[in-house]
């Protein structure tokens, strides 16, 4: 295994052979090492993710989650690996949540089933070429050099998984399955890790048990898609916020954004108003489709998009939350249009010389204390707080249900070939930042390094995805808000205020994106990570 010399890692890169863009420089190097050693984009992405769980800990964790989008060059298709842990299976625990609420702080009751190990193993089995031992090597180096109390514990857990792979008889896929089975307590004889995880849950007052671990599986799903100016946008399903990006782009396709001028007040106003409409539908309709019916076909239909687009008034910023009614094809749902009153994540995009592309968004929101990791080194996150306790709400907690997550990787194809991948850290900002980047790239022909450094904007005119309050109206952030990077001039701010927007400026980054684009004619892959947000990129051979 090559070393983790990060001197060759910057914030932008290009290559005909392969690129990686992610959070830490060390995680990028872990992915590049795999590419240089002959691994494909999936192998490199998993090495990057495992390293991120060490270097970007707090933003992500082995006890957290990682939804993954994969373009497979061999089958020329895109698949979603759900990578999201679920609520406990015990109805008793669900009853407790409904009575007491979903806690925050450092309470382990907010933790879903750890999903990262199974997501990584599933990706390697279906699309990778390397062993678990191969892809975890650099993460182990980082853990061995670390000083946190959980570092040697997680290193020991990883080494037990490597041992399991090595002693199992069979082909690569069977050996990989043995890794997942040992972690999740499905092994015939060696279930020590799952037993230790359960002991940690019990000691900290959590509801998760070995039965929850054993039942966990990474579902492989069809993506949600929408077209935008000849491009096909691929997102995870409505167990994430991802489809809202598709909805917003369907609305924006009816506007000539280039004629408005890049980052003009008309441009910002139109995108913000479209985002507010898509966010309202997200908050009203999205949830785990295994438990509720989400009318995505209707929400993304031409008729519904055309009808909702007419709600955008170029002179007025609306203060109400306005979900539509796709069932009856009405532009606004007949409910009270109430007046509305940002989480840790990291990033990863990879492309290789064979045409495979991966976009993944690892997360966990690990509480600052405790971070002891029990005996396994597996710290926990807070994703169950992305469920709520409003009876009858599509995102209300149920046994075994996935939270409607903010995690939302993006792939974009044109003429059936991948041309872009985006991953963003930033909670409710994630798809808004992705929207900024997509319009930059498609409407204004910008390269990734320009897209990730251009001034960004967003709105907090939506529910807080990390507030499980059953009174959903109370979770709204700020009506009519526009958050602008401070780079925007005073004339634009004044014009937006004239239309009714409430302006807030930010000195620091708005979301932390990474992005890659592929010139299919020249064969060059370009990658960039927002340098202000601590994102990095490197290419094969660097």
C-alpha atoms as one frame of an Amber mdcrd trajectory, in Angstrom:
protein
   0.000   0.000   0.000   1.323   3.415  -0.961   1.861   6.012   1.732  -0.495
   8.818   2.713   1.757  11.672   1.622  -0.703  14.539   1.179   1.758  17.017
  -0.361   0.335  16.120  -3.773  -3.268  16.787  -2.720  -4.770  20.178  -3.511
  -8.312  21.432  -4.045  -8.547  20.815  -7.803  -7.196  18.196 -10.186  -7.629
  16.743 -13.664  -6.678  13.491 -15.334  -7.662  11.042 -18.066  -7.100   8.160
 -15.663  -9.034   8.909 -12.473  -9.761  11.518  -9.807 -10.936  11.703  -6.208
 -12.486  14.680  -4.424 -13.538  14.432  -0.796 -13.148  15.932   2.667  -9.673
  15.485   4.139  -6.487  15.322   2.108  -5.656  11.956   3.713  -8.969  10.445
   2.593  -8.409  11.689  -0.970  -4.975  10.093  -0.947  -6.464   6.802   0.279
  -8.722   6.755  -2.775  -5.952   7.770  -5.176  -3.719   5.018  -3.795  -6.356
   2.430  -4.727  -6.748   3.912  -8.231  -2.982   3.911  -8.741  -2.897   0.286
  -7.604  -5.410  -0.757 -10.271  -8.651  -0.512  -8.327 -11.763   0.999  -9.855
 -13.841   4.002  -8.752 -15.919   1.941  -6.320 -12.849   0.436  -4.658 -11.369
   3.924  -4.354 -14.603   5.423  -3.029 -14.832   2.805  -0.269 -11.200   3.388
   0.728 -11.965   7.119   0.816 -15.113   6.631   2.905 -13.349   4.413   5.441
 -10.549   6.972   5.772 -13.087   9.809   6.106 -14.581   8.015   9.086 -11.248
   8.603  10.817 -10.133  12.008   9.517 -13.571  13.652   9.338 -14.875  11.981
  12.463 -17.720  13.939  13.961 -19.005  14.686  10.484 -19.165  10.947   9.812
 -18.670   7.676  11.656 -18.787   3.916  11.167 -21.887   4.186  13.361 -23.461
   6.617  10.884 -24.643   6.364   7.295 -23.494   6.762   3.685 -25.934   6.802
   0.759 -24.078   6.002  -2.470 -24.873   6.588  -6.152 -22.913   4.434  -8.605
 -22.666   4.638 -12.385 -21.488   1.229 -13.584 -19.737   1.490 -16.956 -20.240
  -2.195 -17.750 -24.040  -2.111 -17.495 -24.262   1.632 -18.308 -26.716   2.100
 -15.448 -27.047   4.044 -12.202 -28.037   2.407  -8.925 -28.633   3.694  -5.397
 -27.159   1.938  -2.375 -29.393   3.120   0.438 -26.698   3.240   3.121 -29.142
   4.488   5.753 -29.647   2.858   9.144 -33.140   2.360  10.491 -35.072   2.939
  13.666 -35.176   0.068  16.213 -37.513  -2.810  15.382 -38.995  -2.845  18.874
 -42.505  -1.392  19.022 -41.844  -0.641  22.683 -39.035   1.726  21.662 -41.262
   3.451  19.093 -43.933   3.941  21.746 -41.294   5.518  23.986 -40.297   7.940
  21.225 -43.922   8.882  20.536 -44.447   9.611  24.222 -41.138  11.281  25.063
 -39.865  12.591  21.737 -36.636  11.759  19.906 -33.807  13.013  22.140 -30.735
  14.944  21.070 -27.553  15.969  22.834 -25.466  12.884  23.553 -28.372  10.453
  24.012 -27.714   7.196  22.156 -31.461   6.762  21.651 -31.122   9.093  18.629
 -28.789   6.618  16.871 -29.984   4.472  13.945 -28.532   1.075  13.111 -24.919
   1.563  11.887 -25.042   1.226   8.098 -21.573   2.140   6.823 -19.955  -1.309
   6.986 -22.796  -2.988   5.085 -22.955  -0.164   2.504 -19.245  -0.490   1.830
 -19.342  -4.269   1.640 -22.381  -4.225  -0.685 -20.658  -1.746  -3.014 -17.504
  -3.887  -3.131 -19.486  -7.078  -3.751 -21.575  -5.677  -6.586 -19.226  -3.202
  -8.272 -15.743  -3.412  -6.778 -12.705  -5.548  -7.516 -10.777  -5.378  -4.239
 -10.938  -7.014  -0.839 -11.911  -5.373   2.417  -8.301  -5.779   3.514  -7.199
  -3.738   0.491  -9.575  -0.820   0.972  -9.269  -0.535   4.776  -5.462  -0.392
   4.754  -5.065   3.381   4.781  -7.823   3.835   7.357  -5.908   1.461   9.623
  -2.737   3.510   9.143  -4.623   6.613  10.224  -6.102   4.843  13.242  -2.713
   3.435  14.299  -1.240   6.941  14.196  -4.206   8.499  16.009  -4.512   9.650
  19.592  -8.263   9.551  20.281  -9.563   6.970  22.758 -11.654   5.260  20.067
  -8.800   4.960  17.533  -7.203   1.705  18.810 -10.659   0.268  19.486 -11.868
   0.829  15.923  -8.525  -0.434  14.588  -9.090  -3.648  16.559 -12.615  -3.952
  15.135 -11.339  -3.455  11.570  -8.589  -6.016  12.102 -11.133  -8.558  13.301
 -13.046  -7.950  10.065  -9.864  -8.360   8.008  -9.158 -11.598   9.892 -12.670
 -12.831   9.141 -12.221 -12.166   5.432  -8.885 -13.979   5.379 -10.036 -17.136
   7.181 -13.275 -17.520   5.214 -13.223 -20.091   2.418 -14.731 -18.998  -0.892
 -14.603 -16.381  -3.627 -14.092 -12.663  -2.987 -17.814 -11.935  -2.666 -18.281
 -14.675  -0.062 -15.311 -13.451   1.911 -16.747  -9.940   1.871 -20.089 -11.247
   3.082 -18.352 -12.844   6.044 -17.053  -9.377   6.999 -20.582  -7.938   7.110
 -21.951 -11.013   8.887 -19.391 -10.775  11.677 -20.029  -7.057  12.203 -23.825
  -7.420  12.213 -24.034 -10.612  14.283 -25.113 -12.988  11.506 -22.061 -15.258
  11.662 -22.450 -18.922  12.640 -19.972 -18.640  15.488 -18.129 -15.291  15.647
 -20.513 -12.502  16.633 -18.262 -10.715  19.096 -18.549  -7.280  17.464 -22.346
  -7.275  17.455 -22.366  -8.478  21.058 -20.073  -5.604  22.057 -22.210  -3.101
  20.159 -25.317  -4.340  21.951 -23.531  -4.074  25.296 -22.647  -0.471  24.467
 -26.272   0.325  23.575 -27.470  -1.247  26.822 -24.899   0.543  28.972 -25.807
   3.927  27.472 -29.578   3.390  27.613 -30.144   2.832  23.887 -32.861   0.761
  22.223 -30.817  -0.950  19.480 -30.168  -4.678  19.910 -28.481  -7.516  18.045
 -31.762  -8.246  16.279 -31.660  -4.748  14.760 -28.080  -5.271  13.610 -28.767
  -8.720  12.152 -31.801  -7.467  10.235 -29.933  -4.599   8.587 -29.375  -4.788
   4.824 -28.331  -2.213   2.248 -31.110  -1.997  -0.317 -30.107  -1.513  -3.956
 -32.649   0.783  -5.558 -33.504   2.553  -8.775 -32.684   6.265  -8.634 -35.167
   9.114  -8.936 -34.553  11.010 -12.175 -35.513  14.262 -13.851 -34.368  15.967
 -17.032 -32.884  19.459 -17.162 -31.808  21.032 -20.444 -30.925  17.684 -22.042
 -29.263  16.289 -18.908 -30.613  13.527 -16.669 -30.275  14.166 -12.937 -30.021
  11.058 -10.708 -30.901  11.196  -7.010 -31.657   8.850  -4.129 -35.315   8.254
  -3.266 -37.618  10.188  -0.899 -36.030   8.595   2.168 -33.618  11.467   1.425
 -34.357  15.052   0.428 -32.829  14.291  -2.991 -35.974  14.439  -5.160 -36.460
  18.110  -4.210 -33.477  18.918  -6.458 -35.292  17.221  -9.333 -38.448  19.177
  -8.536 -36.601  22.507  -8.392 -34.847  21.863 -11.694 -38.158  20.964 -13.364
 -39.457  24.380 -12.279 -36.322  26.233 -13.377 -36.311  24.670 -16.834 -39.133
  27.059 -17.714 -36.896  30.111 -17.141 -34.061  31.444 -19.281 -31.558  31.805
 -16.463 -28.702  32.796 -18.756 -30.655  35.853 -19.915 -30.973  36.975 -16.276
 -27.198  37.027 -15.899 -25.117  34.870 -13.578 -25.746  35.709  -9.915 -28.049
  38.633 -10.772 -30.968  39.487  -8.492 -33.460  37.981 -10.995 -31.355  34.814
 -11.107 -31.150  34.489  -7.314 -34.828  35.341  -6.794 -36.023  32.731  -9.311
 -33.869  29.919  -7.928 -34.794  30.737  -4.323 -38.530  30.811  -5.089 -38.316
  27.493  -6.962 -36.382  26.011  -4.051 -39.024  27.159  -1.556 -41.768  25.420
  -3.546 -39.742  22.197  -3.803 -38.842  22.356  -0.099 -42.516  22.711   0.845
 -43.314  19.493  -1.029 -40.327  17.784   0.585 -41.563  18.691   4.053 -45.154
  17.660   3.332 -44.765  14.452   1.284 -41.339  12.802   1.640 -40.600   9.785
   3.819 -39.430   6.170   3.605 -41.343   4.709   0.602 -41.301   1.282   2.252
 -43.775   2.716   4.765 -45.711   5.437   2.951 -46.805   6.312  -0.564 -44.795
   9.241  -1.929 -46.405  10.558  -5.168 -43.094  11.145  -6.942 -44.450  10.496
 -10.439 -47.023  13.228  -9.878 -44.601  15.604  -8.146 -42.205  15.350 -11.097
 -44.827  15.351 -13.849 -44.995  18.002 -16.565 -48.519  19.025 -15.557 -47.621
  19.536 -11.900 -44.333  21.322 -12.676 -46.003  23.675 -15.174 -48.743  24.476
 -12.675 -46.360  25.111  -9.777 -43.995  27.189 -11.913 -46.746  29.787 -12.345
 -46.622  30.444  -8.579 -43.222  32.117  -8.984 -43.781  35.874  -9.050 -40.709
  37.713 -10.321 -41.464  40.724  -8.139 -42.534  39.086  -4.885 -40.841  36.811
  -2.356 -43.551  34.662  -0.791 -43.563  34.250   2.973 -45.828  31.186   3.138
 -44.930  27.506   2.954 -46.866  26.321  -0.106 -46.938  22.571  -0.688 -48.915
  21.604  -3.747 -51.620  18.977  -4.203 -50.376  16.510  -6.846 -53.266  14.104
  -6.255 -55.847  16.677  -7.333 -53.453  18.647  -9.550 -53.887  21.848  -7.610
 -50.963  24.303  -7.300 -51.426  24.784  -3.546 -52.588  22.258  -0.973 -55.755
  23.340   0.850 -54.161  23.664   4.263 -53.328  26.701   6.338 -50.382  28.360
   4.610 -48.527  29.055   7.828 -45.678  31.482   8.177 -42.438  29.698   8.905
 -40.571  31.013  11.828 -28.138  24.029   9.357 -25.442  19.354  10.502 -22.200
  17.435  10.254 -21.515  15.560   6.999 -18.624  14.998   4.626 -18.193  14.322
   0.919 -16.803  11.947  -1.727 -16.840  11.780  -5.550 -14.659   9.444  -7.642
 -14.263   8.624 -11.338 -11.928   6.097 -12.974 -10.359   5.367 -16.367 -13.046
   2.793 -17.237 -15.952   5.211 -16.946 -17.249   4.244 -13.492 -18.403   7.146
 -11.314 -19.362   7.285  -7.626 -20.978   9.997  -5.532 -21.360   9.369  -1.794
 -22.255  11.469   1.234 -20.958   9.973   4.521 -22.435  11.383   7.717 -23.282
  10.807  11.373 -23.329  14.115  13.301 -21.405  12.402  16.096 -22.002  14.109
  19.468 -18.866  15.590  21.036 -19.351  13.473  24.136 -19.180  10.585  24.629
 -16.783   9.628  21.852 -15.348   6.585  23.578 -16.804   4.150  21.031 -17.513
   1.514  23.671 -15.226  -1.466  23.126 -15.596  -1.465  19.319 -14.608   2.146
  18.571 -17.917   2.550  16.725 -19.287   5.950  17.751 -22.924   6.814  17.126
 -24.790   9.591  15.301 -28.111  11.419  15.537 -29.962  10.517  12.337 -33.162
   9.349  14.080 -33.711  13.048  14.791 -34.501  13.354  11.084 -37.708  11.453
  11.860 -40.499  13.138  13.840 -43.321  12.201  16.191 -46.275  13.825  14.413
 -48.852  11.052  14.152 -49.745  10.413  10.502 -46.868  12.453   9.072 -45.039
  10.605   6.239 -41.792  10.958   8.199 -43.192   9.917  11.600 -41.034   7.340
  13.370 -41.989   3.668  12.956 -40.218   0.430  13.790 -37.516  -0.260  11.207
 -38.163   2.968   9.290 -35.467   5.010   7.582 -35.269   8.705   8.499 -35.936
  11.158   5.685 -32.310  12.153   5.494 -30.677  15.332   4.169 -27.901  13.200
   2.644 -28.160  13.535  -1.093 -25.375  12.612  -3.545 -25.910  13.561  -7.205
 -24.972  12.020 -10.559 -25.703  13.646 -13.935 -25.690  11.964 -17.343 -25.963
  13.361 -20.855 -26.447  11.209 -23.935 -26.400   8.224 -21.550 -22.842   9.014
 -20.390 -21.846  10.341 -16.934 -20.664  13.937 -17.041 -20.963  15.169 -13.428
 -20.940  13.997  -9.824 -21.577  16.193  -6.787 -21.530  15.644  -3.038 -22.222
  18.365  -0.477 -21.931  18.651   3.293 -24.413  21.005   4.932 -27.678  19.468
   6.168 -30.668  21.233   4.601 -28.234  23.202   2.409 -27.003  20.162   0.511
 -29.362  20.151  -2.473 -29.464  23.932  -2.540 -25.688  24.031  -2.977 -25.903
  21.232  -5.570 -28.488  23.346  -7.404 -26.067  26.308  -7.409 -23.351  24.106
  -8.907 -25.578  22.417 -11.507 -26.863  25.705 -12.898 -23.309  27.083 -12.904
 -22.152  24.082 -14.935 -25.090  23.521 -17.303 -26.397  27.045 -17.889 -23.079
  28.897 -17.668 -20.572  26.227 -18.843 -18.387  26.494 -15.744 -15.753  23.922
 -14.754 -15.773  22.339 -11.267 -13.050  24.625  -9.875 -15.153  27.659 -10.830
 -18.419  26.089  -9.696 -17.220  25.309  -6.163 -15.639  28.731  -5.632 -18.386
  30.934  -7.129 -20.438  32.858  -4.510 -23.384  30.758  -3.303 -26.806  31.482
  -1.877 -29.566  29.534  -0.148 -32.766  29.880   1.861 -33.867  28.680   5.298
 -37.548  28.945   4.284 -38.230  25.291   5.232 -38.575  22.870   8.111 -35.438
  21.948  10.055 -34.625  18.364   9.091 -32.996  17.740  12.480 -35.896  18.948
  14.629 -38.227  15.997  15.429 -40.875  18.246  17.012 -44.387  16.877  16.265
 -45.490  20.492  15.677 -43.940  20.740  12.222 -44.862  24.410  11.834 -42.677
  25.160  14.855 -39.624  23.690  13.098 -39.581  26.270  10.307 -36.493  28.453
  10.293 -36.967  31.859   8.635 -39.718  32.967   6.237 -38.545  34.636   3.035
 -34.886  34.300   3.958 -31.988  34.490   1.537 -28.512  33.622   2.811 -25.835
  35.214   0.620 -22.081  34.893   0.597 -20.797  38.330   1.491 -19.228  38.701
  -1.981 -22.536  39.917  -3.463 -22.713  43.668  -4.038 -25.113  45.983  -2.253
 -27.241  46.610  -5.345 -28.249  42.966  -5.582 -29.040  42.821  -1.872 -31.144
  45.970  -2.134 -33.102  44.626  -5.117 -33.804  41.344  -3.306 -35.014  43.237
  -0.242 -37.328  45.258  -2.489 -39.028  42.001  -3.530 -39.551  41.035   0.111
 -36.581  38.780   0.809 -34.915  38.933   4.211 -31.167  39.080   3.564 -28.498
  37.544   5.742 -24.852  37.457   4.655 -22.225  34.860   5.500 -18.491  35.459
   5.735 -17.746  31.745   5.563 -18.774  29.003   3.129 -22.409  28.057   2.466
 -22.209  24.276   2.324 -19.024  22.332   1.521 -19.184  20.774  -1.964 -16.980
  18.517  -4.038 -17.606  18.066  -7.740 -16.248  16.314 -10.775 -17.050  16.671
 -14.466 -16.109  14.479 -17.415 -15.417  15.747 -20.925 -16.629  12.709 -22.821
 -15.065  13.889 -26.102 -11.578  14.550 -24.742 -11.740  11.953 -21.967 -10.499
  14.381 -19.303 -11.945  14.257 -15.781 -11.943  17.484 -13.769 -12.427  17.522
  -9.994 -12.552  20.187  -7.317 -13.410  20.612  -3.674 -14.322  23.945  -2.144
 -10.997  25.061  -0.583 -12.733  27.398   1.855 -14.750  24.453   3.170 -11.691
  22.241   3.598 -12.428  20.003   0.612  -9.637  18.360  -1.395  -8.991  16.712
  -4.768  -6.236  14.732  -6.483  -5.714  12.655  -9.616  -4.049   9.369 -10.479
  -0.313   9.628 -10.829  -0.140  12.818  -8.729
